[in-house]
Amino acid sequence: MSASLAQIGEFSFILAELPSAVDERHLIRHIVLVGYGRVGRRIGEAFIERGIPFVVVEQNREKVEALRERGIAAVSGDAAEMPVLIQAHVAQADMLMIAAPDALRAQCMIEIARKLSPAVEVIVRTHSEEEVALIEGRASAPPSWAGMSSPPA
């Protein structure tokens, strides 16, 4: 019943790549949505309702499997690592939307995305002005903000 480490590693690698059956409409001028928890799921459902093409990047393999079973393009992995954002085709995306609640990792995601696509629009979920300051202090170009009642002064 138990899987070997080699089998687990092989399975993780498979989920780290988009399936070849993914419609190309989801890979050009799309949105890369990082995180499919409470907030990301609501955003993703709104995209589906409106027919907006998107690719989910999620660390939870079970969520990635469930998304793929529903026909949603999804990559398993840490979006703060360049190969993961490459698999999500961030270089061809119009937008990177970070719904995951980790400001330090969000900063890494922004830097990688802007290396791969300097013009990509970035929207980041934040919980406090301290998180905004942390990200803005390191960003080459400031992202847009989600989750705050007003942008920082």
N, C-alpha and C positions, 0 to 999 in steps of 0.2 A: 503494500500500500504506500509506503513512503518513497518519495522521489529522491534520486541521487542529486548531489550538488550540480553535477554536469547537466542533468535533465532540467533542473531549475534554471540554471544559467542559460541553457538553450531556449527555454520557454520565455525568459525575460528578454532575450535578444529578439525573438519573433515579435513580441509586443512593442518593442522599441522602434520597429519599422512599420510604416503604414502598409496595409495590404495592397497588393497590386490592383485589386478591383476597385480602389477608391476612384470615384468620378473626378476627372481633371478639374471640373468646376470648383471643387473644394480645395484646389491647390494653387490657384492663381487668383489674385485680388480678393482673397478671403481674409478671415479673422482667425488669428491663433489665440485660442482661449486657454489660459493656464489656470488649472484648478477646476475640478468639477464637484466641489462640495456644495454646501447650502447655497452660496452666492453664485458660483459658477453654473450650477445646475439650472437655476432660474434664468440666468443670462442665456445659456444654451437653449433652453426651451423657447425663449423669446426669439432667438435666431431661427429655430426650426419653424415656428409659427409664421415668421415673416419671409422664409425662404432665403435667409442669409447664409452663404457658405462659410463653414468654419471647421477648424481642426482643433480638437481638445488635446492638451498635454496634461497628463495626470500621473502621479506617482503610484497610485493604488492600482495594481494590476487587475484586480477583480472589477473595478469600475471601468477600466479600459475594455475588458472583455465584454461587459454588459453594454457599453456604448457601441462597440462594433457589432454586437448581435442586433442592435436597433438600427444599424446602417449608418452610424455616426462615425466619421473619421476621427481616430484617436491614436495617440502615441503614448507609450508608457515610459516614464523617465523623469528626470529632474531638469526642468526647463532652464536652470542656471548652468547647464552644461551645453556647449555649442552643438555637439552631434544631435542632441534631442531637438533643439530648435531647427536644425537643418532638416531633420526628418519631418517636422511639421511644416516645412516649406516657408519659413518666416521670411526668406529673401524675396519671395513672390507675394507676400501678404500685404494687404493695405493697412492692417492694424494688428498690434499685439495688445491683448487685453489680459491683464494680470488680476485674477480674482483670488489668488492665494494670499493669505494674510501674513506674509513674511517680508518685511521691508528690505532686509539685507539681501535676501535671495532675489527679490524684485530688482534691486540695483544691478545684480549680475545679469539678469535676464535682459534688462534694458541695454546694457553695454554690448552684450552679444548680438542682440537683435539689430542694434544700430551699426555694428561692424558689418553684418551681413546685408543690411538694407538701411542706409542712412536716412531715408525719407519715411520709414515706417512710422505710422502714428502709434503712440503708446498711451494706454489708459491703465492706471494703477489703482487698485483698491487699497485704501489706507484706513487706519483707525485713529490716528492722532496727528496733530501738527508736528510732533517730534519725528514721526515717520516721514512726513512730507519733507521736512528739513534734511533728514538723513539722505533721502533719495535725491532731492534737488541739489544738495551740496556736492554730490558726486557725478551728477548727470551732465553730459556734454550738451544736451538739449532737453529742456524740462518736459516731462510727460504731462498728460491731463490727469485729473484726479477724480476718483470715485469714492464715495463714502464719507465725505466731509460736507458740512452744511455750506461752507464757502471756502474758496481757495485762500491760501495763506496771504497775508498782507505783504 
